[in-house]
Every structure is written in structure tokens, then in C-alpha cells.
């Protein structure tokens, strides 16, 4: 009588021999108590994605400061000199004076402050013509006009100026000897400023583990992104939840948008992040490529000249845009040979081959270039076959001077900084606490441990006119 083998068709051997009929298979799904040989298990976790955290950008370029209100308000200076764009011109009577309409259509917020005896320059961006003259009559205020006597004694129309789209600016004044400023001839130019505001958002997350799972301990050796290493059990997931939440703190400040939905049903107002601030108040460069060479980049510099002209700037770029910058710089490098730039800045062929540039100077500007992991990570804006709507950002270095409405004084702040809610009673920069009835928490009848995370913050983007956002599409 023969016995049918049980438990995976195991046929025992009388001696310790490796036979075809007396071993257990662990990989065929028949894993039961009869298995006597345990597999070799690596207890260390394989770090196949390296450092997975994305935060760090704001720590490099900004700072964090407390606030106590639901809104942060700051003021930015306007331009110093008197200038108007998009004005129109027409001849006045039979003379050679030309009338310049400062504010056709009475656009809100624009008024004429040019006075009699001011000397002005009129530019025509279409024809490239320019003319200088003196103001002989003026109408102050909205939809105001000025009468200019060109120094050439020829009207603007006679000189070939366009009828619309002109630019006029004041460069001085010209009064006769012993003259006096008659009442109404001189307009006092009151300084003005532009005010901006942002609102903090509340960011929350939670990790929950049941009391039963806490009693079943499974150890694994890990090395986390925050620098710690060793053996963890269920708190391994808590650690990753914390790291993910810390990334959310920065990602919310970068990606945040104001909520345009009418606040009738208690909708949250949202917050203006970095990308939204630059697209609203800054400069946007679409489709930057190395094929355009320096011409396209020089156009960016010319635009920066019209803004704050801040000397030192940082470039945070995705991989393809970073390579485009390398190709652009290599093409003009003194060590350029067959598409390869030798060395870093000395460009010596005897030096180690270096195909990348970490910094460069163009015109009066210094640029420091680095890859921005957030734009390359496949779980965020990366992994789109090299195509991304956001390809990089140019951030001015240093600080700016702003008027603090609360302190009533001018203060210096980094161009980018985070404001978080805090007071003597509560600090909401980064809060974490335990609730439940397991893992040392005894606050409720819930048979679990809940790890809670909370922060309330917003990003202040000052002088956004000095930032450049690189967009692919």
C-alpha cells in the first residue's frame, strides 16, 4: 500500500540527501506550516530611488518668519521717473506744436502729471523715430493732454511719427531767466506704491495604525531621507508620511493658486504660490532652446535691464533646460571642440572633461545654475518625455527693501520668504501630535494611534518683476 504524499507532495528521505522529491518550494504559492526551510531574506530596504524628498528649494533662496494674521500685505515701489506708453498724437491748429494724448480712453489709474516747461522725448517704436521738445500747454488729470513744441520746429506728423503707440518721458525742464512758476503750471508728483497681499493655507495630513498591527512587530532596516538609519517597524510608514508632508509644505508654496470660486459656500481662498506670482507679476519665457543661442537669452537680459537689474541670480532648471544652457555656453566657449567644452571655465583640453557649467556671467549679470529635483522627479513634474509646462525659474539673489505696514518702517527681506502663523500661544509652523489609545497616546477610545501633522503658511514673492519663469508650452 502506497501513501499519497501530502503537503506539497513531499516524499521524505531516510538520509539527509537533496532529492527531487524531498524539498519545499517557496515560490509556487503553497506556503504552509509544513515548510521547513526558510528563505534567505534581506532585512535591509533597497534604496532604488535614492533620496526621494523634493523640499529644499525655499531653504536655499528664502527664509521663514512668523505672522499672526489671516493676511500678509506688503508694498512695492513704483517707478521714479515720469513716462507714458501707448499715447497718441495729433497736430494742434496751424502751428508746429503737436498734441500728445496721454490717456486715451481714460484708463483707470493713469493721469497726466507732465507740466508746462517740462522737456520731453517722444519715441516711436514702429518707425524708430524720436523727437525732443518743450511742453507749452497741459491738461492735468485723467484723459489729460499736453501740447509739445518740437525743437526741430516740425510737427510729429510731418516728421513721420505714427498716430498711436508712442512713448513719451520727461528728462528735465527749461525756464527763462527770472521766471516764476505760475499757479497751475507745475503739477506736484505724489509718490505712489503698489500693494500686494497673500493668505496662508492650512496644510494637514494624518497617519493611522491600529493597535492590533502595533502588537505584530515586523522589523526592517532602513536609511531615511532625513539622515536617520536603523531598525523600524510600523513607524517606518509614519516616517514617510512625515517626509511627504514636509514636501507638501514646499510644493504648496510653489504650486499654490488663489481660488477664483466665489466665497459663498465657505470656500477656502487659496494662496498664491511662486509659479502663479511670476505669471501674474513677473516675466515668462516660453520655449527656451539652445538652438536660439545667446540671442534668446540676451532678450531676457534686456528685459531684466528694464526691471531691477539685480546682478546675482539663480537658475533652478529641469534636466533638458539645464542641458540647453550647457549647450548654449559650450557653443561660445573658448575650449569648444566638436561639440565639447573642455574644462570648466579655463576650458583647457588637458583638464578633466566637463560638459556642464555651474555658473556664468553675461553682461553685468552673474548666474548660478543648478538642477531642480522637483521638475525632474517622475512623481511630480518630471517624466513627461522631456516636455513640461514649467521648465525652470530664475530667482534673484539677495534681499529687497519693502515698507512694513505693521512696523511702519522700511525693512529688508529675501525676495522669497515664507510666513507662517505663530503666536505666544501656538506655533503653527510645523505641528505634530498623537491621538488615539495605542502607541503611548491615551486621548480617545479609538483602538489605533493617529499621528497628525499641521502647518499654516503662505509664500511672499516680492519684486516678482525680477523673476523669470521658463515654460515649455
HUTA-V750320 format. One record per residue. RES is the residue in one letter. PSI is psi in degrees with one decimal (none if undefined). OMEGA is omega as a letter, one per 20 degrees, with the letter a starting at -180 (NA if undefined). D_LAST is the distance of its C-alpha to the last C-alpha in Angstrom with 1 decimal. Layout:
RES&PSI&OMEGA&D_LAST / RES&PSI&OMEGA&D_LAST
This chain:
X&129.3&a&78.9 / X&140.0&r&75.4 / X&136.7&r&72.9 / X&123.6&a&69.4 / X&139.9&r&67.0 / X&170.0&r&65.0 / X&62.0&r&61.8 / X&24.7&r&59.7 / X&53.7&r&62.8 / X&126.3&r&64.0 / X&104.6&a&67.2 / X&152.7&r&68.7 / X&148.6&a&70.4 / X&-18.7&r&73.8 / X&164.6&a&72.5 / X&83.0&a&69.2 / X&145.3&r&67.7 / X&98.0&a&64.2 / X&165.7&a&64.8 / X&-20.1&a&62.6 / X&4.2&a&64.0 / X&29.9&r&64.0 / X&156.7&a&60.4 / X&138.3&r&57.8 / X&122.6&a&54.3 / X&-18.7&a&51.7 / X&12.0&a&48.7 / X&10.2&r&50.0 / X&-10.0&a&49.5 / X&63.9&a&53.3 / X&105.9&a&53.2 / X&-176.3&a&56.4 / X&-15.8&a&59.2 / X&-8.3&a&61.1 / X&129.7&a&58.6 / X&-13.8&r&60.4 / X&114.8&a&58.0 / X&145.6&r&54.9 / X&160.2&r&51.7 / X&115.6&a&50.6 / X&128.6&r&47.8 / X&119.5&a&45.5 / X&-17.0&r&45.6 / X&136.2&r&42.8 / X&134.6&a&39.3 / X&124.8&a&37.0 / X&74.7&a&34.0 / X&-18.1&r&31.6 / X&6.5&r&28.4 / X&-144.4&r&29.9 / X&113.2&a&29.1 / X&-8.5&a&26.9 / X&151.9&a&26.6 / X&-12.6&a&23.4 / X&166.1&a&25.0 / X&-21.8&a&26.1 / X&-50.0&a&23.2 / X&-28.6&r&24.9 / X&-26.4&a&28.3 / X&-33.8&a&27.2 / X&-6.9&a&25.9 / X&-160.0&a&27.8 / X&172.7&r&30.9 / X&133.0&a&32.3 / X&144.9&a&34.8 / X&159.5&r&36.7 / X&161.0&a&36.8 / X&0.5&a&39.1 / X&171.9&r&37.4 / X&-2.3&a&34.9 / X&142.3&r&32.9 / X&130.5&a&32.2 / X&133.8&r&32.2 / X&158.7&a&31.7 / X&142.5&r&32.0 / X&139.7&a&30.3 / X&151.3&r&32.0 / X&178.3&a&31.2 / X&153.4&a&31.6 / X&-41.3&a&35.2 / X&160.3&a&35.8 / X&120.0&a&36.1 / X&144.1&r&33.4 / X&136.3&r&32.0 / X&158.3&r&29.1 / X&28.2&a&29.0 / X&163.9&r&32.7 / X&164.0&a&34.9 / X&153.0&r&38.3 / X&147.9&r&41.5 / X&147.5&r&45.0 / X&116.5&r&47.7 / X&-144.7&a&51.1 / X&-0.7&a&52.7 / X&-171.5&r&52.1 / X&-2.2&r&49.5 / X&147.3&r&47.7 / X&137.0&r&44.2 / X&129.3&r&43.0 / X&120.4&r&39.5 / X&111.7&a&38.1 / X&-42.2&a&36.3 / X&70.5&r&34.9 / X&132.7&a&34.7 / X&-1.0&r&34.3 / X&58.9&r&35.3 / X&133.8&a&31.9 / X&135.1&r&32.7 / X&-0.8&a&33.1 / X&125.0&r&33.7 / X&155.1&r&37.2 / X&125.0&r&39.1 / X&13.9&r&40.8 / X&134.7&a&41.8 / X&166.5&r&45.6 / X&140.6&a&48.4 / X&2.8&r&49.0 / X&142.0&r&45.5 / X&134.0&a&44.4 / X&160.4&r&40.9 / X&131.2&r&38.4 / X&125.9&a&36.6 / X&140.0&r&33.5 / X&103.5&a&32.0 / X&-16.5&a&28.4 / X&-50.6&a&28.7 / X&-15.3&a&32.0 / X&5.2&a&32.0 / X&154.9&r&35.5 / X&150.9&r&36.9 / X&149.5&r&40.2 / X&149.7&a&42.2 / X&-178.1&a&44.7 / X&142.1&a&46.6 / X&125.2&a&46.3 / X&-13.4&r&49.5 / X&151.1&a&48.7 / X&148.4&r&46.2 / X&115.9&a&45.4 / X&150.5&r&44.0 / X&-168.4&a&41.6 / X&141.6&a&39.0 / X&27.9&a&38.6 / X&160.5&r&40.8 / X&159.0&r&41.6 / X&145.5&r&43.1 / X&123.2&a&45.4 / X&133.0&r&44.9 / X&103.0&a&47.6 / X&140.1&r&45.9 / X&-23.2&r&47.8 / X&-4.8&a&47.8 / X&23.2&r&49.8 / X&136.3&r&47.4 / X&159.6&a&45.2 / X&-37.9&r&41.5 / X&-40.9&r&41.6 / X&-35.6&a&44.2 / X&-9.5&r&42.1 / X&15.9&r&39.2 / X&149.9&r&36.8 / X&158.0&a&34.3 / X&-26.4&a&35.4 / X&172.8&r&32.3 / X&24.0&a&29.3 / X&164.2&r&31.6 / X&137.0&r&31.6 / X&136.7&r&34.9 / X&154.7&a&35.9 / X&133.5&r&39.3 / X&-0.4&r&40.7 / X&-156.1&r&44.2 / X&167.1&a&47.3 / X&108.3&a&50.6 / X&152.2&r&53.9 / X&170.0&r&57.4 / X&138.8&r&60.3 / X&18.4&a&61.9 / X&163.1&r&59.3 / X&151.8&r&58.4 / X&110.8&a&55.2 / X&153.5&r&56.3 / X&126.2&r&55.4 / X&-12.1&a&52.1 / X&-33.2&a&51.1 / X&126.8&a&49.1 / X&127.4&r&46.3 / X&126.7&r&45.7 / X&109.0&a&42.1 / X&131.5&r&41.5 / X&143.7&r&38.9 / X&164.1&r&36.1 / X&162.0&r&33.4 / X&132.9&a&30.3 / X&137.0&r&30.5 / X&160.2&r&27.9 / X&161.7&r&28.5 / X&157.0&a&27.2 / X&141.0&r&28.9 / X&153.6&r&29.5 / X&154.6&r&28.8 / X&119.8&a&31.2 / X&127.3&a&29.8 / X&155.6&r&32.3 / X&164.2&a&32.9 / X&142.8&r&36.1 / X&132.4&a&37.6 / X&134.7&r&40.7 / X&132.9&a&43.3 / X&157.6&r&46.5 / X&-34.4&r&49.9 / X&-42.6&r&50.9 / X&-30.7&r&48.0 / X&-27.9&r&48.9 / X&-15.8&r&52.3 / X&91.2&a&51.1 / X&128.5&r&49.9 / X&118.0&a&47.8 / X&144.3&r&47.2 / X&138.0&a&44.3 / X&126.6&a&43.7 / X&160.1&r&40.3 / X&108.8&a&38.6 / X&165.0&a&36.1 / X&-21.1&a&33.1 / X&8.4&r&35.1 / X&-8.4&r&37.7 / X&156.1&r&40.4 / X&162.0&a&41.9 / X&-160.4&a&44.9 / X&129.9&r&45.9 / X&158.9&r&44.3 / X&-116.7&a&44.9 / X&-22.8&r&43.4 / X&-7.0&r&42.0 / X&-45.0&r&39.6 / X&-35.8&r&37.4 / X&-39.2&r&38.0 / X&-42.6&r&36.9 / X&-33.3&r&33.5 / X&-40.2&r&33.2 / X&-44.9&r&33.8 / X&-40.5&r&31.2 / X&-40.2&r&28.6 / X&-39.6&r&29.6 / X&-34.5&r&29.3 / X&-39.8&r&25.7 / X&-33.4&r&25.1 / X&-40.2&r&26.6 / X&-41.5&a&23.9 / X&-35.3&r&20.9 / X&-35.0&r&22.1 / X&-25.0&a&22.1 / X&-42.5&a&18.6 / X&-7.8&a&17.0 / X&147.7&r&19.6 / X&148.0&r&19.1 / X&140.1&r&21.9 / X&114.1&a&23.3 / X&-3.4&r&23.2 / X&135.4&a&25.9 / X&131.7&a&29.2 / X&65.1&a&31.4 / X&-24.5&a&34.3 / X&30.0&r&34.6 / X&26.3&a&34.4 / X&145.8&r&30.6 / X&142.6&a&29.4 / X&-16.5&a&27.6 / X&-173.0&r&24.9 / X&152.3&a&23.9 / X&114.1&r&21.2 / X&-175.5&a&19.5 / X&-49.7&a&18.0 / X&-43.1&a&14.3 / X&-38.2&a&15.5 / X&-41.9&a&18.0 / X&-40.5&a&15.7 / X&-26.3&r&13.4 / X&-42.2&a&16.7 / X&-0.7&a&18.9 / X&-150.4&a&17.1 / X&138.5&a&14.8 / X&125.2&r&11.0 / X&120.2&a&9.8 / X&128.1&r&6.4 / X&43.6&r&6.5 / X&129.5&r&10.0 / X&157.6&r&12.2 / X&-21.8&a&15.9 / X&-30.1&a&16.6 / X&-10.1&r&16.4 / X&-150.5&a&19.1 / X&-16.2&a&20.3 / X&-45.7&a&19.6 / X&-39.5&r&16.1 / X&-37.0&r&17.4 / X&-31.6&r&20.4 / X&-35.0&r&18.6 / X&-42.6&r&17.4 / X&-40.1&r&21.1 / X&-35.1&r&22.4 / X&-37.5&r&20.5 / X&-31.0&r&21.9 / X&-32.8&a&25.3 / X&-9.3&a&25.1 / X&-132.5&a&24.6 / X&-17.3&a&26.7 / X&49.6&r&26.7 / X&129.4&a&27.1 / X&-44.7&a&28.3 / X&131.2&a&27.2 / X&153.7&r&23.6 / X&137.6&r&22.1 / X&117.9&r&18.9 / X&113.0&a&17.8 / X&154.3&r&15.2 / X&171.3&a&14.1 / X&-50.1&a&16.0 / X&-41.2&r&13.9 / X&-36.1&r&13.0 / X&-40.6&r&16.7 / X&-35.4&r&17.8 / X&-40.0&r&15.9 / X&-41.5&r&18.0 / X&-44.2&r&21.0 / X&-40.0&r&20.7 / X&-43.3&a&20.3 / X&-36.9&r&23.4 / X&-33.1&a&25.3 / X&-23.7&a&25.1 / X&4.9&a&27.0 / X&145.4&r&29.2 / X&-20.7&r&32.9 / X&17.2&a&33.2 / X&125.5&a&30.7 / X&109.4&r&32.3 / X&35.7&r&30.9 / X&9.8&a&27.4 / X&133.4&r&28.9 / X&121.4&a&29.4 / X&137.2&r&32.7 / X&-171.1&a&33.5 / X&-68.2&r&31.5 / X&-28.6&r&32.5 / X&-21.7&r&35.8 / X&45.6&r&34.2 / X&133.8&a&37.5 / X&-24.6&r&37.7 / X&-17.1&r&40.6 / X&168.4&r&38.4 / X&141.1&a&36.5 / X&128.2&r&33.4 / X&116.7&a&30.4 / X&3.0&a&26.9 / X&156.7&r&25.1 / X&129.2&r&25.3 / X&-13.8&r&25.6 / X&154.4&r&26.0 / X&165.3&r&26.3 / X&133.2&r&27.4 / X&124.0&a&26.1 / X&-126.5&r&28.0 / X&16.4&a&29.4 / X&142.4&r&26.7 / X&135.9&a&26.9 / X&135.1&r&23.9 / X&119.4&a&24.4 / X&136.1&r&21.7 / X&156.4&r&21.6 / X&142.5&r&19.6 / X&109.9&a&18.6 / X&-32.7&a&19.8 / X&-33.5&a&18.0 / X&-11.3&a&14.6 / X&-20.2&a&16.5 / X&133.7&a&18.8 / X&-21.5&a&18.6 / X&-3.9&r&19.8 / X&-110.7&a&17.0 / X&-0.4&r&13.4 / X&-177.4&r&14.5 / X&24.8&r&15.7 / X&40.4&r&12.6 / X&37.5&r&13.6 / X&-2.0&a&11.8 / X&127.2&a&8.3 / X&146.0&r&7.3 / X&-29.3&r&5.3 / X&120.1&a&8.1 / X&-7.7&r&9.4 / X&173.6&a&12.4 / X&140.2&r&14.5 / X&122.6&a&17.3 / X&125.3&r&20.4 / X&143.5&r&23.6 / X&161.7&r&26.7 / X&-153.6&a&30.0 / X&166.8&r&31.0 / X&156.8&r&31.0 / X&125.8&r&34.0 / X&161.6&r&33.8 / X&119.6&a&36.5 / X&117.8&a&37.4 / X&-29.6&a&38.7 / X&-48.8&a&40.8 / X&-25.2&a&42.4 / X&21.7&a&42.7 / X&166.1&r&41.9 / X&133.0&a&39.1 / X&160.3&r&37.8 / X&130.8&a&35.4 / X&150.3&r&32.6 / X&150.3&a&29.6 / X&-34.4&r&26.4 / X&125.0&r&25.2 / X&153.1&a&27.9 / X&133.8&r&28.6 / X&129.1&r&31.4 / X&152.5&a&33.2 / X&130.1&r&36.1 / X&147.8&r&39.5 / X&-176.6&r&43.1 / X&-22.1&a&46.5 / X&-30.2&a&46.7 / X&134.0&r&43.4 / X&114.1&a&40.6 / X&23.1&r&37.4 / X&-50.2&r&35.3 / X&100.2&a&35.6 / X&143.9&r&38.4 / X&138.5&r&39.6 / X&160.8&a&42.8 / X&140.6&r&44.8 / X&165.2&a&46.2 / X&-157.3&a&48.2 / X&19.5&a&51.5 / X&161.0&r&50.6 / X&26.9&r&49.7 / X&-7.3&r&51.6 / X&131.8&a&50.2 / X&64.3&a&52.9 / X&-11.9&a&51.4 / X&177.7&r&51.5 / X&3.3&r&53.0 / X&126.7&a&49.7 / X&63.3&a&50.5 / X&167.5&r&47.4 / X&126.7&r&45.8 / X&124.3&r&42.6 / X&116.4&a&40.6 / X&142.4&r&38.7 / X&142.1&a&35.9 / X&143.5&r&34.9 / X&148.9&r&33.1 / X&116.4&a&32.4 / X&166.5&r&30.0 / X&164.0&a&27.2 / X&134.6&r&25.2 / X&115.8&r&26.0 / X&96.4&a&23.4 / X&146.9&r&25.6 / X&51.5&a&24.6 / X&-16.0&r&20.9 / X&-12.3&r&20.8 / X&0.3&r&21.3 / X&153.4&r&18.3 / X&128.7&r&14.9 / X&124.2&r&11.8 / X&118.7&a&9.4 / X&142.8&r&5.7 / X&-35.7&a&3.8 / X&none&NA&0.0
